[in-house]
Amino acid sequence: MYTVDETGVMNNYAVEPAMYFASYPTVDQQQRYVLQAAIALCL
């Protein structure tokens, strides 16, 4: 998307992506996050 003023200067505008809500992680994903955190602490 862009506009051009009377002197010929062009202004470009970024196209914003559609927004959406994130879904809550499942129990299986939560357990994997805990395992990853434990491994990271050991390192």
C-alpha positions as CSV (number, residue, x, y, z in Angstrom):
1,M,0.0,0.0,0.0
2,Y,1.4,3.4,-0.8
3,T,0.4,7.1,-1.4
4,V,1.9,9.7,-3.6
5,D,1.6,13.4,-2.7
6,E,1.4,16.4,-5.1
7,T,5.2,16.7,-5.4
8,G,5.6,13.0,-6.4
9,V,7.0,11.8,-3.1
10,M,5.9,8.2,-2.5
11,N,5.1,6.9,1.1
12,N,5.1,3.1,1.5
13,Y,3.1,1.5,4.3
14,A,3.6,-2.0,5.6
15,V,0.7,-4.4,5.3
16,E,-0.1,-5.7,8.8
17,P,-0.9,-9.5,9.2
18,A,-4.1,-10.6,10.7
19,M,-4.0,-11.1,14.5
20,Y,-5.1,-14.3,16.2
21,F,-5.1,-15.6,19.8
22,A,-2.6,-18.2,20.8
23,S,-3.9,-21.5,22.1
24,Y,-2.9,-22.8,25.6
25,P,-0.3,-25.6,25.4
26,T,-1.6,-29.2,26.0
27,V,-0.6,-31.3,28.9
28,D,1.9,-33.2,26.7
29,Q,3.5,-29.9,25.6
30,Q,3.7,-28.6,29.2
31,Q,5.5,-31.8,30.2
32,R,8.0,-31.4,27.4
33,Y,8.7,-27.8,28.5
34,V,9.4,-29.0,32.0
35,L,11.8,-31.6,30.6
36,Q,13.6,-29.1,28.4
37,A,13.9,-26.7,31.4
38,A,15.4,-29.5,33.6
39,I,17.9,-30.3,30.9
40,A,18.8,-26.6,30.4
41,L,19.4,-26.3,34.1
42,C,21.8,-29.2,34.1
43,L,23.8,-27.7,31.3
